[in-house]
């Protein structure tokens, strides 16, 4: 008896609307929730039928109630019909311990699904996502964020609401919660399948007993007698088990083993567990409607399987788990599935096997980027090895620490790294001490980095001298920690030693680690030549090491180095190589770098609309791959564009300030707070939030972020007319060779010729003559590379410096040129500043010369020795009028004769 779809008109309409919307390019995620047996699967089947009406292809996946279910199992199941998605999900990852790899894979899988939808559209059905692993839910969340512009309808069923919050944030998500059927719906069902004399009364009794749950209603209707009475115990568990009444003992045993294996029936595996072919028993169970045999053989409902499993005696259940583990291991089953059965088995070998398989499962989950599953299995392995030797426990503790680090649990990871280091020391295993020090990479505040440094130091004390590769990696990690804690000189010393050891080791991966640490510690303008050499070495080593992405680092570093010297041809060459890398590997991180660097390149030469477009594209890519740090870079770029324009809108400033709250431990981030307040015109708040930076230029060591931090402090000092701070910054930056404002730390924005800022600082300090020299050099440097907005800014700065020195003629020309460029670039506030300067120049010139234009003409002709009559003829005036102008000139200049007028004129020329 098939359950009719009664009382679901609204839900069916929601599904049909979703299919229509997806066909038009506006995809949806419909989350169908409700209690077990409420009809979620039936509704999903109805969606499949609708898709058939519209000619929309369908793919289906299902999570199962098995702790050993492989990561991304529902997606892997449906990917069998989607080749592009299958390729993404089965591609081996170069470095599965790279936390960004998971985000890249999610983005690539989403792209594959959107591409697979094509013009026909696609219905994706995911059932029982309440059992899904975290990686599967993460991919669904990622896809949900892209559905609004995709031809995909996703129908996902679930039992509880725990999976909903992240998914419902997508504007494309809809929640459909199924409740029990109404009395009228059940009465209609009764009429359809029975000859009951009083359908309404029977429906009322069924509603009272089941709450309208369709599965319960169907089970009770199956037990309906001819007289309309319901036989047996209506309690659900007993109701389910009653279906086993009358089955043979052999069939009941087979079903017990099947319930231990899972919802779906695998006959060959079941035969291995039970020791006999189960065919006849399976047929008997299908006839009794305990099993169903549609696309695959499975229990008719998860509740049926649950009831049979719970009814097993504990000893029987544990023995069956042991037999299942052995059968799965023999058949090459997934390590996680084998480990899960061993975790519930008994026997003398259970603990050792649980540890072995849980360890294998943790490693497999890491390779699949399922870090949460890796953590779970690593914890299971360690908990099973309480009495193992110290070395074994050190290795298992390390596995757990790595899984915790990749899952973002830094504090727990550090604790387990410390424990592993102590166990390794007890076991005289210095290489494991080194491994413990190398777990945590690239993250954390000063306290965490200091703790990692202590682990590295301890490992170095025990490692033998010949372990050059490991020693180099530990020194590289110490260098990174020293950099992050502000000990830049020590960091450079450590990185040099690390790279020397790594090169001597002959290990290309160790050498790349050393190169990376060395490049970071040399991220300051003074060290460009060595950084370029390191970048070329990284590109060359990438093919022989296990880190092909190192070539991406090298090209990004070379872009930054090319910006520093204003070599835009080299910038374009490296950008082309980054794009080639991105296309060849479809690498989202490479696309992010490409867009952010193209934004910088475009802004430099005045293509401001293109710069904004590339910056937005970089932001979208960063969000898709989960690179949260990139959000700060996005806003930093917007801030510099705002500075170029001269203003920022309130909404953008508020968003940026909110982002800055989350990275307040970084001085380079904090200094943007007074910068933004100054841009908004809130001078008081700008001054109060700038106070901590006023003495900082004198205390910061030369190293990574030194030049950007000093430059940004200098910009704010100029905004606030803070001469004292401006002078400190000037002293630090004026020692550098003139360049184009890059330092190797990653070009967020290239503010062109560095003498421009030196000129601004000099003007703030009241040194107009010094400023003029810097501005002249900035004009020449910016013009050389076609940096149009910055040429205009440098000309405006030079004009202001000249005006301050009383030199108006050249200042007028420069300000006019700057105004013309600002007008062409559509920078109205900068144009207004240039226009104001031109007006000031006119006023100053008039104040400096008391003579009227006509009087000046008369003076010029007197200097040529013309008489009043000759002047009158030349200027077409009366001689009396000329005499009047001469008297006025004598009075204004305090002179006594025409001869003195002539001499004054000649001196002025």
C-alpha positions in Angstrom: 0.0 0.0 0.0 1.7 3.2 -1.2 1.4 6.2 1.1 -0.6 8.9 -0.7 0.6 12.4 -0.7 -2.2 14.0 1.3 -2.2 17.4 2.9 1.0 18.6 1.2 -0.4 21.0 -1.4 1.6 24.0 -0.1 4.8 22.0 0.1 4.4 20.6 -3.4 3.7 24.1 -4.7 7.0 25.2 -3.1 8.9 22.5 -4.9 7.3 23.3 -8.3 8.0 27.0 -7.8 11.6 26.1 -7.0 12.0 24.0 -10.2 10.5 26.9 -12.3 12.8 29.4 -10.7 15.9 27.3 -11.2 15.0 26.8 -14.8 15.1 30.6 -15.1 18.5 30.8 -13.5 17.4 31.6 -10.0 18.3 28.5 -8.1 16.9 27.5 -4.7 17.7 25.3 -1.7 14.5 23.8 -0.2 15.2 22.2 3.2 12.5 19.7 4.0 12.4 19.0 7.8 10.3 16.9 10.1 10.1 13.9 12.4 11.0 10.4 11.3 8.3 8.9 9.1 6.6 12.3 8.5 7.0 12.0 4.7 10.2 13.8 3.8 11.4 11.1 1.4 8.0 10.9 -0.2 8.1 14.6 -0.9 11.6 14.3 -2.3 10.3 11.6 -4.6 7.5 14.0 -5.7 10.2 16.6 -6.6 12.0 14.0 -8.8 8.7 13.2 -10.5 8.1 16.9 -11.2 11.7 17.2 -12.6 10.8 14.4 -15.0 7.8 16.5 -16.2 10.1 19.4 -17.0 12.9 17.4 -18.5 15.3 18.4 -15.7 18.1 15.9 -14.9 18.2 14.5 -11.4 21.1 13.4 -9.2 20.6 11.9 -5.7 22.8 11.4 -2.7 22.0 10.2 0.8 23.8 10.4 4.2 23.6 7.3 6.3 23.6 6.6 10.0 27.1 5.3 10.2 29.9 7.1 12.1 32.4 5.6 9.6 30.6 7.1 6.6 33.4 8.4 4.3 33.7 12.2 4.1 31.4 13.9 1.5 29.6 10.6 1.0 26.3 12.1 -0.2 28.1 14.2 -2.8 30.3 11.3 -3.9 27.2 9.2 -4.5 25.6 11.7 -6.7 28.9 12.7 -8.4 28.9 9.3 -10.2 26.5 11.0 -12.6 28.4 14.3 -12.8 31.9 13.8 -14.3 33.2 17.3 -13.5 32.2 17.0 -9.8 33.6 13.5 -9.7 37.0 14.8 -10.9 37.1 17.5 -8.2 36.1 15.1 -5.4 38.6 12.4 -6.4 41.6 14.7 -7.2 44.5 14.1 -4.8 45.5 17.2 -2.9 49.1 18.2 -3.0 49.2 19.4 0.6 46.1 18.2 2.5 47.5 19.8 5.7 47.1 23.2 4.0 44.0 24.6 5.6 43.2 26.7 2.5 43.0 23.5 0.4 39.6 22.7 1.8 38.2 26.1 0.9 39.6 25.8 -2.6 38.1 22.3 -3.1 34.7 23.6 -1.9 34.9 26.5 -4.4 35.9 24.1 -7.2 33.2 21.6 -6.4 30.6 24.4 -6.4 31.8 25.6 -9.8 31.6 22.1 -11.2 28.0 21.7 -10.0 27.0 25.0 -11.5 28.6 24.0 -14.8 27.0 20.6 -14.8 23.6 22.3 -14.6 24.1 23.7 -18.0 21.0 25.0 -19.9 18.7 22.1 -18.8 19.1 22.8 -15.1 19.6 20.2 -12.4 17.7 18.8 -9.4 20.0 17.8 -6.6 18.3 15.6 -3.9 20.2 15.1 -0.7 18.4 12.9 1.9 19.0 12.7 5.6 21.5 15.5 5.9 21.1 15.3 9.7 23.5 12.4 9.4 25.8 14.2 7.0 29.5 14.8 7.9 30.6 18.3 8.4 32.4 18.5 5.0 29.2 17.6 3.2 27.3 20.3 5.1 30.1 22.8 4.4 29.9 22.1 0.7 26.1 22.4 0.8 26.5 25.8 2.5 29.0 26.9 -0.1 26.7 25.9 -2.9 23.8 27.6 -1.3 25.7 30.9 -1.5 25.9 30.5 -5.3 22.4 29.3 -6.0 20.8 32.7 -6.6 22.4 32.8 -10.1 22.5 29.0 -10.9 20.1 26.7 -12.6 20.0 24.3 -9.7 17.2 23.3 -7.3 18.6 21.5 -4.2 16.1 19.5 -2.1 17.6 18.4 1.2 15.7 16.4 3.9 16.6 16.4 7.6 15.2 15.3 10.9 16.3 18.1 13.2 17.0 21.9 13.0 20.7 21.7 14.0 21.8 21.9 10.3 19.7 24.9 9.5 21.4 28.2 10.7 24.2 28.4 8.2 22.1 27.1 5.4 19.3 29.5 6.0 21.6 32.5 5.7 21.6 32.0 1.9 18.9 34.2 0.2 18.1 31.2 -2.0 17.1 29.0 1.0 13.6 28.0 1.9 12.6 25.9 4.9 9.6 23.5 4.7 8.7 21.9 8.0 6.4 18.9 7.7 3.8 18.3 10.4 1.3 15.6 11.0 -1.6 15.0 8.7 -4.9 16.5 9.6 -8.0 14.5 10.6 -9.5 15.2 7.2 -6.4 13.9 5.4 -6.3 10.7 7.4 -10.0 10.2 6.8 -9.4 10.4 3.1 -6.7 7.9 3.3 -8.9 5.5 5.3 -11.6 5.8 2.6 -9.1 5.0 -0.1 -7.6 1.8 1.5 -10.4 0.4 3.8 -14.1 -0.3 3.9 -14.5 1.1 7.4 -18.1 2.0 8.2 -17.1 5.3 10.0 -13.9 6.7 8.4 -14.0 9.9 10.4 -14.1 8.0 13.7 -11.3 5.7 12.7 -9.3 8.7 11.5 -9.8 10.3 14.9 -8.4 7.2 16.6 -5.4 7.1 14.3 -4.7 10.8 14.9 -4.8 10.2 18.6 -2.4 7.3 18.4 0.1 8.7 15.8 -0.2 12.5 15.8 -0.8 12.3 12.1 2.6 10.8 11.3 2.1 9.0 7.9 4.5 6.2 8.7 2.7 5.4 12.0 -0.7 5.7 10.3 0.4 3.2 7.6 1.7 0.7 10.1 -1.5 0.9 12.1 -3.6 0.5 9.0 -1.6 -2.6 8.1 -2.8 -4.0 11.4 -6.4 -3.1 10.9 -8.9 -6.0 11.3 -12.0 -6.5 9.3 -14.0 -5.2 12.2 -12.0 -1.9 12.2 -10.0 -2.7 15.3 -6.2 -2.2 15.5 -4.4 -5.3 16.8 -1.2 -5.4 18.8 0.7 -2.8 20.8 0.5 0.6 19.1 3.7 1.8 20.7 6.1 2.6 17.9 9.1 0.4 18.8 6.9 -2.7 19.3 4.9 -1.8 16.2 8.0 -1.8 14.1 9.3 -5.1 15.6 5.9 -6.7 15.0 6.8 -6.8 11.3 9.3 -9.5 12.3 6.6 -11.7 13.6 6.4 -14.9 11.6 9.8 -14.5 10.0 12.2 -17.4 10.3 15.0 -17.4 12.9 17.6 -17.3 10.1 16.0 -14.3 8.6 15.8 -12.5 11.9 19.6 -13.2 12.4 20.3 -11.8 8.9 18.3 -8.7 9.7 20.2 -8.2 12.9 23.5 -8.4 11.1 22.2 -6.0 8.4 21.1 -3.5 11.1 24.6 -3.4 12.4 26.0 -2.8 8.9 23.6 0.1 8.1 20.4 1.1 6.4 21.4 -0.2 3.0 21.8 -3.9 2.3 25.1 -5.1 0.9 24.5 -8.8 0.2 28.2 -9.8 -0.3 29.2 -8.1 2.9 26.2 -9.5 4.7 27.2 -13.0 3.6 30.7 -12.5 4.9 29.4 -11.4 8.3 26.7 -14.2 8.7 28.7 -17.0 7.0 26.0 -17.9 4.5 24.3 -16.4 1.4 21.4 -14.3 2.6 19.4 -14.3 -0.6 16.4 -16.3 0.7 16.2 -14.4 4.0 16.3 -11.1 2.1 13.5 -12.2 -0.1 11.4 -13.1 3.0 12.2 -9.7 4.6 11.1 -7.9 1.4 7.8 -9.8 1.4 7.2 -8.8 5.0 7.9 -5.2 4.1 10.8 -5.0 6.5 13.1 -4.4 3.5 12.4 -2.7 0.2 14.1 -3.4 -3.1 13.8 -0.4 -5.4 17.0 1.1 -6.8 18.9 -0.5 -4.0 17.9 -2.9 -1.2 17.4 -1.2 2.1 15.3 -1.2 5.2 11.9 0.3 4.5 12.7 3.1 6.9 15.5 4.1 9.3 13.1 3.6 12.2 12.8 -0.1 11.2 16.6 -0.5 11.2 16.9 1.3 14.5 14.3 -0.8 16.2 16.0 -4.1 15.1 19.4 -2.8 16.1 18.2 -1.7 19.5 16.5 -5.1 20.1 19.8 -6.9 19.8 21.4 -8.2 23.0 24.5 -6.1 23.9 26.8 -9.1 23.6 25.3 -10.0 20.2 25.6 -6.5 19.0 29.3 -6.3 20.1 30.1 -9.6 18.4 28.3 -8.5 15.2 30.3 -5.3 15.2 33.5 -7.3 15.4 32.5 -9.5 12.6 31.5 -6.5 10.5 34.8 -4.9 11.1 36.7 -8.0 10.0 34.5 -8.4 6.9 34.9 -4.7 5.9 38.7 -4.8 6.4 38.9 -7.9 4.3 36.8 -6.3 1.6 38.9 -3.1 1.6 36.3 -1.0 3.3 36.9 2.6 4.2 39.1 2.9 7.3 36.6 5.1 9.1 33.9 2.5 8.7 36.1 -0.3 10.0 37.2 1.9 12.9 33.6 2.7 13.9 32.8 -1.0 14.1 35.8 -1.7 16.2 34.9 1.1 18.5 31.7 -0.9 19.4 33.2 -4.4 19.3 34.6 -6.6 22.0 37.3 -9.2 22.0 41.0 -9.3 23.0 42.1 -7.6 19.8 39.5 -4.8 19.8 41.6 -2.1 21.4 44.6 -2.6 19.2 42.5 -2.8 16.1 40.4 0.2 17.1 43.7 2.2 17.5 45.1 1.0 14.2 42.0 1.7 12.1 41.1 4.9 13.8 44.7 6.2 13.0 44.3 5.1 9.4 40.8 6.8 9.3 42.3 10.0 10.7 45.0 10.1 8.0 42.4 9.3 5.2 40.1 12.0 6.5 42.9 14.6 6.4 43.7 13.6 2.8 40.0 14.1 2.0 40.2 17.6 3.7 37.6 16.3 6.2 39.4 17.8 9.2 36.5 17.4 11.6 36.4 13.7 10.9 40.1 13.5 11.2 39.9 15.1 14.6 37.2 12.6 15.7 39.1 9.5 14.6 42.4 10.8 16.0 40.8 11.3 19.4 39.4 7.8 19.2 42.8 6.4 18.4 44.5 8.2 21.3 41.8 7.2 23.8 42.3 3.6 22.9 46.1 3.7 23.5 46.2 4.6 27.1 48.8 1.9 27.9 50.8 2.1 24.7 54.5 2.9 24.7 55.5 6.6 25.0 56.6 6.8 21.3 53.2 5.4 20.1 51.3 7.8 22.3 53.5 10.6 21.1 52.6 9.8 17.4 48.9 9.5 18.2 48.9 12.7 20.2 50.6 14.4 17.2 47.8 13.1 14.9 45.3 14.7 17.2 47.2 18.0 17.4 47.4 18.2 13.6 43.6 17.5 13.3 42.8 20.1 15.9 45.0 22.7 14.2 43.3 22.1 10.8 39.9 22.3 12.5 40.8 25.7 14.0 41.1 24.5 17.6 44.4 26.2 18.3 44.5 26.1 22.1 43.8 22.3 22.2 46.3 21.7 19.4 49.0 23.6 21.3 48.3 21.6 24.4 48.6 18.3 22.5 51.8 19.5 20.8 53.3 20.1 24.2 52.2 16.7 25.4 53.6 15.0 22.3 56.9 16.8 22.8 57.2 15.6 26.3 56.3 12.0 25.3 58.7 12.1 22.4 61.5 13.3 24.8 60.7 10.4 27.2 60.9 8.0 24.2 64.2 9.5 23.0 62.6 10.5 19.7 63.8 14.0 18.9 62.4 13.8 15.3 58.9 13.6 16.9 59.8 16.5 19.1 60.5 18.4 15.9 57.2 17.3 14.4 55.4 18.6 17.5 57.0 22.0 17.0 56.0 22.1 13.3 52.3 21.4 13.7 51.1 25.0 14.1 51.9 27.2 11.2 51.1 30.8 10.1 48.5 31.6 12.7 48.1 33.0 16.2 49.0 35.9 18.4 52.3 36.5 20.3 51.6 34.1 23.1 50.9 31.2 20.7 54.0 32.0 18.6 56.2 32.2 21.7 54.9 28.8 22.8 55.8 27.4 19.3 59.2 29.0 19.6 59.8 27.2 22.9 58.8 23.8 21.3 61.3 24.5 18.4 64.1 25.4 20.8 63.5 22.2 22.8 63.6 20.1 19.7 66.7 21.7 18.4 68.5 20.9 21.7 67.8 17.2 21.1 68.1 16.8 17.3 71.5 15.5 16.1 73.5 17.9 13.9 73.1 15.7 10.8 69.3 16.2 10.8 69.8 19.3 8.7 66.4 19.3 7.0 64.5 19.2 10.3 66.8 21.6 11.9 66.3 24.1 9.1 62.6 23.8 9.3 62.7 24.5 13.0 64.9 27.5 12.6 62.6 28.8 9.8 59.6 28.4 12.2 61.6 30.3 14.9 62.3 33.1 12.4 58.6 33.4 11.6 57.8 33.6 15.3 60.5 36.2 15.9 59.1 38.3 13.0 55.6 38.2 14.4 56.7 39.2 17.8 58.7 42.2 16.5 62.3 40.8 16.9 63.1 41.5 13.2 66.9 41.5 13.5 66.8 38.1 15.3 64.3 36.9 12.6 66.7 37.7 9.8 69.6 35.9 11.6 67.5 32.8 12.1 66.1 32.7 8.6 69.6 33.0 7.1 70.7 30.0 9.2 67.6 28.1 8.3 68.1 28.6 4.5 71.8 27.7 4.7 71.0 24.4 6.5 68.1 23.7 4.1 70.3 24.2 1.0 72.9 21.9 2.5 70.3 19.2 3.2 69.4 18.8 -0.4 65.7 18.6 0.5 63.8 20.9 -1.8 60.8 21.1 0.5 63.0 22.1 3.4 64.7 24.7 1.1 61.3 26.1 0.2 60.4 26.4 3.8 63.6 28.3 4.4 63.0 30.5 1.3 59.6 31.4 2.6 60.8 32.3 6.0 63.8 34.2 4.6 61.5 36.2 2.2 59.1 37.1 5.1 62.0 38.4 7.3 63.4 40.4 4.4 60.1 42.1 3.6 61.4 45.7 3.8 62.4 48.0 1.0 66.1 47.7 1.9 66.3 44.0 0.9 64.7 43.9 -2.6 67.7 42.3 -4.4 67.8 39.2 -2.2 64.0 38.9 -2.3 64.1 38.8 -6.1 66.7 36.0 -5.9 64.6 34.1 -3.4 61.5 34.4 -5.7 63.3 32.9 -8.6 64.6 30.1 -6.5 61.1 29.3 -5.3 59.8 29.1 -8.9 62.6 26.8 -9.9 62.2 24.5 -6.9 58.4 24.2 -7.2 58.6 21.5 -9.8 60.9 19.2 -7.9 59.4 19.7 -4.4 56.0 18.6 -3.2 54.9 22.2 -3.2 54.1 23.2 -6.8 52.2 26.2 -5.4 55.6 27.6 -4.4 55.8 28.9 -8.0 52.7 31.0 -7.3 54.5 32.5 -4.2 57.5 33.3 -6.4 55.5 35.1 -9.1 53.5 37.1 -6.5 56.8 38.1 -4.8 58.2 39.2 -8.2 55.2 41.3 -8.9 55.8 43.1 -5.6 59.5 43.6 -6.4 58.6 44.9 -9.8 56.2 47.4 -8.3 58.9 48.6 -6.0 61.1 49.8 -8.9 58.3 50.9 -11.1 58.9 48.2 -13.8 55.4 47.8 -15.1 56.5 45.6 -18.0 57.8 43.1 -15.4 54.6 43.4 -13.4 52.6 42.5 -16.5 54.9 39.6 -17.3 54.5 38.1 -13.8 50.7 38.7 -13.9 50.5 36.7 -17.1 52.4 33.8 -15.5 50.0 33.9 -12.4 47.0 33.8 -14.8 48.6 30.9 -16.6 49.0 29.1 -13.3 45.4 29.9 -12.3 44.0 28.6 -15.5 46.1 25.4 -15.6 45.2 24.4 -12.1 41.9 26.2 -11.7 43.4 27.5 -8.5 41.1 29.9 -6.6 43.9 31.4 -4.5 45.8 32.2 -7.7 42.8 33.9 -9.1 42.5 35.9 -5.9 46.1 37.1 -6.1 45.7 37.9 -9.8 42.6 40.1 -9.2 44.0 42.0 -6.3 47.3 42.6 -8.1 45.5 43.7 -11.2 43.5 46.1 -9.0 46.8 47.6 -7.8 48.1 47.9 -11.3 45.0 49.6 -12.6 44.8 52.1 -9.8 48.5 53.0 -10.3 47.9 54.3 -13.8 44.5 55.9 -13.2 42.1 53.1 -14.4 40.1 53.5 -11.3 36.9 51.8 -12.4 38.8 48.8 -13.5 40.7 48.8 -10.1 37.4 48.7 -8.2 36.1 45.9 -10.4 39.2 43.8 -9.8 39.1 44.5 -6.1 35.5 43.4 -5.9 36.3 40.2 -7.9 39.1 39.5 -5.4 36.7 40.0 -2.5 34.2 37.6 -4.0 36.9 34.9 -4.5 38.2 35.4 -1.0 34.7 34.8 0.4 34.3 31.7 -1.7 37.5 30.1 -0.5 37.1 31.3 3.1 40.2 33.5 3.2 39.0 35.8 6.0 42.3 37.7 6.2 41.7 38.9 2.6 38.8 40.9 3.9 41.2 43.3 5.5 43.2 43.6 2.3 40.0 44.4 0.4 39.1 47.3 2.7 42.7 48.5 2.8 42.6 48.9 -1.0 39.3 50.8 -0.7 40.9 53.0 1.9 43.7 54.0 -0.4 41.3 54.6 -3.2 39.4 56.9 -0.8 42.6 58.7 0.1 43.3 59.2 -3.6 39.8 60.5 -4.1 39.9 62.6 -0.9 36.8 61.2 0.8 35.0 58.1 2.0 31.3 57.4 2.4 29.9 56.8 5.9 28.6 53.2 5.2 32.0 52.0 3.8 33.8 53.5 6.8 31.5 51.9 9.2 32.0 48.5 7.6 35.7 48.9 7.6 35.8 49.9 11.3 33.8 46.8 12.1 36.4 44.6 10.3 39.2 46.4 12.0 37.7 45.5 15.4 38.5 41.9 14.7 42.2 42.5 13.9 42.9 45.1 16.5 46.2 43.3 17.6 47.9 44.5 14.4 49.3 48.1 14.5 49.1 48.3 10.7 45.4 47.5 11.0 44.7 49.8 14.0 46.3 52.8 12.3 43.6 52.8 9.7 41.1 53.8 12.5 42.4 57.4 12.8 42.9 57.4 9.1 39.2 56.7 8.5 38.0 59.2 11.1 40.2 61.8 9.4 38.8 61.0 6.0 35.3 61.4 7.4 36.3 64.8 8.9 36.0 63.6 12.5 39.3 65.3 13.6 38.8 64.8 17.3 38.3 61.1 17.1 41.1 60.8 14.7 43.5 62.6 17.1 42.4 60.5 20.1 42.8 57.2 18.2 46.1 58.3 16.7 47.8 59.1 20.0 49.4 55.6 20.4 51.1 55.9 17.1 52.8 59.3 17.6 56.0 57.8 19.1 55.9 54.5 17.3 58.1 55.5 14.3 61.1 55.7 16.6 60.7 52.3 18.2 59.6 49.9 15.4 62.4 47.6 14.1 63.1 47.5 10.3 61.3 44.4 9.1 58.0 43.2 7.7 55.3 45.9 7.6 57.9 48.5 8.9 57.6 50.7 5.7 53.8 50.3 5.3 53.3 51.1 9.0 55.5 54.2 9.0 54.0 55.4 5.7 50.4 55.0 7.1 51.4 56.8 10.3 52.9 59.5 8.2 49.7 59.9 6.1 47.6 60.3 9.2 50.2 62.8 10.6 49.7 64.9 7.5 45.9 64.6 7.7 46.1 65.9 11.3 48.8 68.5 10.6 50.9 66.7 13.3 54.4 68.2 12.6 56.2 66.3 15.4 55.0 62.8 14.3 55.6 63.8 10.6 59.2 64.6 11.4 59.7 61.2 13.1 58.3 59.4 10.1 60.4 61.6 7.7 63.6 60.6 9.6 62.8 56.9 9.2 61.8 56.9 5.5 64.1 59.6 4.1 67.1 57.2 4.6 65.6 54.9 1.8 66.5 55.0 -1.8 63.5 56.5 -3.8 61.2 53.8 -5.0 57.5 53.1 -5.7 56.2 52.2 -2.3 56.5 48.4 -2.1 58.4 46.3 0.4 57.8 42.6 -0.3 55.0 42.1 2.2 52.4 41.9 -0.5 51.3 44.9 -2.5 47.9 46.0 -1.3 48.1 49.3 -3.1 51.0 51.0 -4.9 51.0 54.7 -3.9 53.7 55.3 -6.6 56.8 57.4 -6.0 57.9 57.4 -2.4 59.2 61.0 -2.6 55.6 62.1 -2.8 55.0 61.2 0.9 58.4 62.7 1.9 57.1 65.9 0.3 53.9 65.8 2.2 55.8 65.1 5.5 58.1 68.1 4.8 55.2 70.4 4.1 53.6 69.3 7.4 56.8 70.1 9.2 56.9 73.6 7.5 59.9 72.9 5.2 58.6 74.0 1.9 62.0 74.2 0.2 62.8 70.5 1.1 59.3 69.5 0.1 59.7 71.1 -3.3 62.8 69.0 -4.1 60.9 65.8 -3.1 57.9 66.7 -5.2 60.0 67.5 -8.2 61.5 64.0 -8.0 58.1 62.5 -7.5 56.7 64.2 -10.6 59.6 62.9 -12.7 59.3 59.3 -11.3 55.5 59.1 -11.6 55.5 60.5 -15.1 58.2 57.9 -16.1 55.8 55.0 -15.4 52.5 56.7 -16.5 51.1 56.9 -12.9 48.6 59.6 -13.9 46.8 60.3 -10.6 50.1 60.4 -8.8 51.7 62.7 -11.3 48.8 65.1 -10.7 49.2 64.8 -6.9 52.9 65.4 -7.1 52.3 68.5 -9.3 49.8 69.8 -6.8 52.1 69.2 -3.9 55.0 71.0 -5.8 52.7 73.9 -6.6 51.7 74.2 -2.9 55.4 74.1 -1.9 56.2 76.8 -4.4 53.4 79.0 -3.3 54.6 78.7 0.3 58.0 80.0 -0.9 56.4 82.9 -2.8 57.0 81.4 -6.3 53.8 81.9 -8.2 54.4 81.6 -11.9 55.5 77.9 -12.0 53.0 77.1 -9.3 50.2 78.4 -11.4 51.3 76.1 -14.3 51.6 73.1 -12.1 48.3 73.6 -10.4 46.6 74.0 -13.8 48.1 70.8 -15.1 47.0 68.9 -11.9 43.5 70.3 -12.2 43.2 69.1 -15.8 44.3 65.6 -14.9 42.0 65.5 -11.9 39.1 66.5 -14.1 40.0 63.8 -16.6 40.2 61.2 -13.9 36.9 62.3 -12.3 38.4 63.1 -8.9 36.2 66.1 -8.0 37.6 66.7 -4.5 41.2 66.7 -5.7 40.1 69.0 -8.6 38.5 71.4 -6.0 41.8 71.5 -4.1 43.7 72.4 -7.3 41.1 75.1 -8.1 41.4 76.5 -4.6 45.2 76.7 -5.0 44.8 78.5 -8.4 42.5 81.0 -6.8 45.0 81.5 -4.0 47.9 82.0 -6.5 45.8 84.7 -8.3 45.1 86.4 -5.0 48.8 86.2 -3.9 50.0 87.6 -7.2 47.6 90.5 -6.9 48.7 91.2 -3.4 52.4 91.0 -4.4 52.0 93.5 -7.2 50.1 96.8 -6.2 49.9 98.1 -9.7 46.9 97.7 -11.9 47.3 96.0 -15.3 47.2 99.4 -17.1 49.7 100.9 -14.7 52.0 97.9 -15.3 51.8 98.6 -19.0 52.8 102.2 -18.5 55.7 101.2 -16.3 57.0 98.8 -18.9 56.9 101.5 -21.6 58.6 104.1 -19.3 61.4 101.5 -18.9 61.7 101.6 -22.7 62.3 105.4 -22.5 59.0 106.4 -24.2 57.6 109.8 -23.4 54.1 110.4 -22.1 52.9 111.3 -25.5 54.5 108.2 -27.1 52.9 106.1 -24.4 49.5 107.7 -25.0 49.8 106.9 -28.7 50.9 103.3 -28.1 48.1 102.6 -25.6 45.5 104.8 -27.4 45.0 107.0 -24.3 45.0 110.7 -23.8 48.3 112.2 -22.6 46.5 113.5 -19.5 45.4 109.9 -18.6 49.0 108.7 -18.9 50.1 111.5 -16.6 47.5 110.4 -14.1 48.9 106.8 -14.2 52.4 108.0 -13.8 51.5 110.0 -10.7 49.7 106.9 -9.3 52.7 104.7 -9.9 55.0 107.1 -8.1 52.7 107.3 -5.1 52.2 103.5 -4.9 55.9 102.7 -5.2 57.1 105.6 -3.2 59.3 106.9 -6.0 60.1 110.4 -7.1 60.8 110.4 -10.9 60.3 108.5 -14.2 64.0 107.5 -14.0 63.4 105.7 -10.7 60.3 104.0 -12.2 62.5 102.7 -15.1 65.1 101.4 -12.6 62.5 99.7 -10.5 61.0 98.0 -13.5 64.4 96.7 -14.7 65.2 95.3 -11.2 61.9 93.5 -11.1 62.5 91.8 -14.5 
